[in-house]
Amino acid sequence: MIKVQPLFLEPIFQEKIWGGKGLEDKFAYKIPHDKTGECWAISAHVNGPSTVENGPFSGKTLNEVWRSHPEVFGHYGGDTFPLLTKILDANQDLSVQVHPDNVYANLYENGELGKTECWYIIDCKKGAEIVYGHNAKTKEEFIRAIENRDWDKLLRRVKIKPGDFFYVPSGTIHALCEGTIVLETQQTSDITYRVYDYERKDKDGKKRELHLRKAIDVITIPHIDADNKFIVTKYKNLIITTFVENDFFSVHKWKIDGIASLTMDKSFMLCSVINGNGFLRGEEGEYSFNKGSHFILPAKTRNFEISGNCELIVSHL
């Protein structure tokens, strides 16, 4: 019988036109390029699957383990591992974009999942902001603003600071802006419809493709702000902040100072260390982790301890 161990994962890095060296500076990752924009930290997507670093599945990709050993994930079911955790370094502004929901993506994107996501702001420059939503009241007004290139009037900009959290459901116009590092939890999908890209050109000198017809199909009009009523629960040596709980995912922050005893009653949990270091102790042993570590707690973890001075973003279904 295979022992139940946490799955520590080796991330995949993606070069982006808007990327930089922030992932190296902030997390000491060995990035492959000075325009590295994304760390696909916990991923089973075909465009960037993570690799297991430890235990009996060492060297296998997460999607291989998902398919061949469903017991590790509590026999959750489904062909696709449902969640994807990224860390993004917005060294420059990202394109203004929108994502489809499950129904639209299934119809028009070869059965891909839709993309609802959320952001935890790890760090940002003073005065940083994001694009979050728009000001159009009707689809006609939205289209007219695009045709007139009236971006300042159309787009809503929100000031941000480290520790902020934003829920970004499918259909929401959004963009990270320069000087921001975020942890993103999302559905396992790589579908993005660009609406505006600042007339930017790729390394071949061509303007990047826009997807206006599909974007207009899926955008939520008028914009609906997410309910940002967070729940903070304090235990001995542990503070849990619950950011969101819905059918797509639940996302929490664990802030630990000392030894925290926890119990898992989910099929599995995704854990990303955004600050500090410590130890994870369970029935199968002790494991050290550092800022920038990512691991999955498998189905039979049950009772465990985390010790140290650290902060983790934790997600589950």
C-alpha positions in Angstrom: 0.0 0.0 0.0 1.3 3.5 -0.9 1.9 5.7 2.1 -0.2 8.9 2.3 2.3 11.8 2.1 1.9 15.4 1.2 2.8 16.1 -2.4 5.4 18.8 -2.7 5.4 20.2 -6.2 8.0 21.7 -8.5 6.4 24.7 -10.3 6.5 25.6 -14.0 7.5 29.1 -15.0 6.0 31.0 -18.0 7.6 33.8 -19.9 5.2 36.7 -20.4 5.6 40.0 -22.2 4.6 41.8 -19.0 6.8 39.7 -16.7 10.0 40.5 -14.8 12.3 39.1 -12.1 10.0 39.6 -9.2 9.5 35.9 -8.7 13.2 35.5 -8.2 13.5 38.5 -6.0 10.5 37.7 -3.8 10.7 33.9 -3.6 14.3 33.0 -4.7 13.0 30.9 -7.5 15.4 30.0 -10.3 13.5 31.6 -13.1 14.4 30.8 -16.7 13.9 34.3 -18.1 14.1 38.0 -17.0 10.5 38.3 -18.3 9.1 35.5 -16.2 5.5 36.4 -15.5 3.9 33.3 -14.0 4.7 30.5 -11.6 2.3 27.7 -12.2 2.7 26.4 -8.7 0.1 23.7 -8.3 -1.0 22.7 -11.8 -2.3 19.7 -13.7 -3.1 21.7 -16.8 -1.6 20.4 -20.1 0.0 23.8 -20.7 2.1 23.6 -17.6 1.8 20.5 -15.3 3.7 20.6 -11.9 5.9 17.7 -11.0 5.9 15.9 -7.7 9.2 16.3 -5.8 8.9 13.7 -3.1 7.6 10.3 -2.0 6.4 7.4 -4.2 5.1 9.7 -6.9 8.4 11.6 -7.3 9.0 12.6 -10.9 5.4 12.2 -11.9 3.2 15.1 -13.0 0.2 16.1 -11.0 -2.1 15.1 -13.8 -0.5 11.6 -13.9 -1.1 11.1 -10.2 -4.7 12.5 -10.5 -5.5 9.9 -13.2 -3.7 6.9 -11.9 -4.2 7.3 -8.1 -7.7 8.8 -7.4 -7.5 7.6 -3.8 -4.9 10.3 -3.1 -7.7 12.9 -3.8 -10.5 11.0 -2.1 -11.9 9.7 -5.3 -13.1 13.2 -6.0 -13.9 12.3 -9.6 -13.6 14.0 -13.0 -11.1 13.8 -15.8 -9.6 17.2 -14.9 -7.8 18.3 -11.7 -10.2 21.2 -10.9 -7.9 23.8 -9.4 -4.8 25.8 -10.4 -2.6 27.9 -8.2 -0.3 30.5 -9.7 1.9 33.3 -8.6 2.0 36.3 -11.0 4.7 39.0 -11.3 3.1 42.0 -13.1 6.2 43.9 -13.9 4.1 45.8 -16.5 0.4 46.1 -17.0 -1.4 42.9 -18.1 -3.9 43.1 -20.9 -7.5 44.0 -20.0 -9.3 40.7 -20.2 -12.3 38.6 -19.4 -12.9 34.9 -19.0 -15.8 32.7 -20.0 -17.9 30.5 -17.7 -18.1 26.7 -17.9 -21.0 26.6 -20.4 -19.4 29.0 -22.9 -16.0 27.4 -22.6 -17.4 23.9 -23.1 -19.2 25.0 -26.3 -16.5 27.2 -27.9 -13.2 26.1 -26.4 -13.0 22.4 -27.0 -14.5 21.4 -23.7 -12.2 23.5 -21.6 -13.4 24.6 -18.2 -14.4 28.2 -17.7 -12.3 30.5 -15.6 -13.4 31.9 -12.3 -10.4 33.1 -10.3 -9.3 35.2 -7.3 -6.2 37.2 -6.2 -4.4 37.6 -3.0 -2.1 40.6 -3.2 1.3 39.4 -1.9 3.1 42.6 -2.7 2.7 45.8 -4.7 4.3 49.1 -5.2 3.0 52.2 -3.4 -0.1 53.5 -5.2 -0.6 50.3 -7.2 -4.0 49.5 -8.7 -5.9 47.0 -10.7 -8.6 47.1 -13.3 -11.7 45.6 -11.8 -14.9 45.9 -13.6 -16.3 48.6 -16.0 -18.8 51.4 -16.0 -21.1 50.5 -18.9 -24.7 50.0 -18.1 -25.7 48.2 -21.3 -23.9 46.0 -23.9 -24.4 48.8 -26.5 -22.7 51.3 -24.2 -19.8 48.8 -23.7 -19.3 48.3 -27.4 -19.5 52.0 -28.1 -16.8 52.7 -25.6 -14.5 50.1 -27.2 -15.1 51.5 -30.6 -14.3 55.0 -29.4 -11.3 53.7 -27.4 -12.7 55.5 -24.4 -10.8 53.2 -21.9 -10.4 55.8 -19.1 -14.2 56.2 -19.0 -15.0 52.6 -19.4 -12.6 50.8 -17.0 -12.9 50.9 -13.2 -9.6 51.1 -11.4 -9.1 50.1 -7.8 -6.2 51.0 -5.5 -4.6 48.0 -3.8 -2.2 47.1 -1.0 -0.5 43.9 0.3 -3.0 41.6 2.0 -6.0 42.6 -0.2 -8.1 39.9 -1.8 -10.3 40.1 -4.9 -12.8 37.6 -6.2 -12.9 37.6 -10.0 -15.8 35.5 -11.3 -16.1 34.6 -15.0 -17.5 37.6 -17.0 -15.5 40.2 -14.9 -13.3 42.6 -16.8 -10.0 42.8 -15.0 -6.2 43.3 -15.2 -3.3 43.3 -12.9 -1.2 46.5 -13.2 2.5 47.3 -13.0 4.3 46.6 -9.8 2.1 43.8 -8.4 2.8 40.2 -7.2 -0.3 38.1 -6.5 -1.2 34.5 -5.7 -4.0 33.4 -8.0 -6.4 30.6 -7.3 -8.5 29.6 -10.3 -10.4 26.9 -12.1 -8.1 24.7 -14.2 -8.3 26.7 -17.4 -6.1 28.7 -19.8 -8.8 30.6 -21.6 -8.4 34.4 -21.8 -10.2 36.9 -24.0 -8.2 40.1 -24.4 -10.2 43.3 -24.7 -7.4 45.9 -24.7 -3.6 45.5 -24.7 -2.2 49.1 -24.8 -1.3 48.8 -28.4 1.6 46.5 -27.2 3.6 44.5 -29.7 5.1 41.0 -29.1 8.7 40.1 -29.7 8.0 39.7 -33.4 6.7 43.3 -33.7 3.1 42.3 -34.1 0.2 43.6 -32.0 -1.1 40.8 -29.8 -4.5 39.3 -30.8 -7.7 40.7 -29.3 -10.8 38.6 -28.8 -13.5 41.2 -28.8 -16.4 39.1 -30.2 -16.0 36.4 -27.5 -15.3 39.0 -24.8 -18.6 40.8 -25.6 -20.4 37.5 -25.5 -19.3 36.6 -22.0 -18.9 39.9 -20.2 -21.2 40.7 -17.2 -23.1 43.9 -17.8 -23.6 45.9 -15.7 -20.5 45.0 -13.6 -21.3 43.3 -10.2 -18.9 43.8 -7.3 -18.0 40.8 -5.3 -19.0 40.5 -1.7 -15.8 41.0 0.3 -17.0 40.0 3.8 -14.2 37.9 5.1 -14.5 35.6 8.2 -11.6 35.7 10.6 -11.3 32.9 13.1 -8.7 32.8 15.9 -7.3 29.7 17.5 -4.2 29.1 19.6 -1.2 30.1 17.5 -3.4 30.2 14.4 -5.5 32.8 12.6 -7.7 31.6 9.7 -9.1 34.2 7.3 -11.7 32.8 5.0 -11.9 34.9 1.8 -14.4 33.0 -0.3 -16.4 29.8 -0.2 -18.5 28.7 -3.2 -19.0 26.0 -5.8 -15.7 26.8 -7.6 -13.3 26.9 -4.6 -12.8 27.9 -1.0 -9.8 30.0 -0.3 -8.3 30.8 3.1 -5.2 32.3 4.7 -3.5 30.5 7.6 -1.3 32.7 9.7 0.7 30.5 12.2 3.0 31.6 15.0 4.1 28.5 17.0 2.5 25.1 16.7 -1.0 24.8 15.2 -3.0 21.5 15.4 -5.3 21.1 12.4 -7.8 18.5 11.1 -8.6 18.0 7.4 -12.0 16.8 6.3 -11.7 17.7 2.6 -10.9 15.5 -0.3 -7.6 17.4 -0.6 -6.1 20.8 0.1 -3.7 23.0 -1.9 -1.2 24.9 0.2 1.2 27.7 -0.8 3.6 29.3 1.6 3.7 33.0 0.9 5.8 34.1 3.9 8.0 32.5 6.5 9.0 28.8 7.0 8.2 25.9 9.2 7.4 22.2 9.5 4.5 20.0 8.5 4.0 17.0 10.8 1.6 14.1 10.1 1.2 10.4 10.6 3.8 9.7 7.8 6.5 12.0 9.1 7.8 15.6 9.2 8.4 17.8 6.2 10.1 21.2 6.2 8.9 24.1 4.0 10.0 27.6 3.1 8.5 30.7 1.5 7.6 29.7 -2.0 6.9 26.0 -1.2 3.7 24.5 -2.6 2.2 21.2 -1.5 -1.1 19.2 -1.6 -2.5 17.6 1.5 -4.0 14.3 0.3 -7.3 12.7 1.3 -6.2 10.7 4.3 -4.1 13.4 6.0 -6.7 13.9 8.8 -4.8 15.2 11.9 -1.6 17.2 11.4 0.5 20.0 12.8 2.2 23.0 11.2 4.8 24.8 13.3 6.8 27.9 12.6 6.1 31.6 11.8 4.5 31.5 8.4 1.6 32.4 6.2 -0.1 30.0 3.8 -2.8 30.4 1.2 -5.0 27.3 1.3 -7.7 26.3 -1.2 -10.0 23.3 -1.6 -13.3 22.3 -3.2 
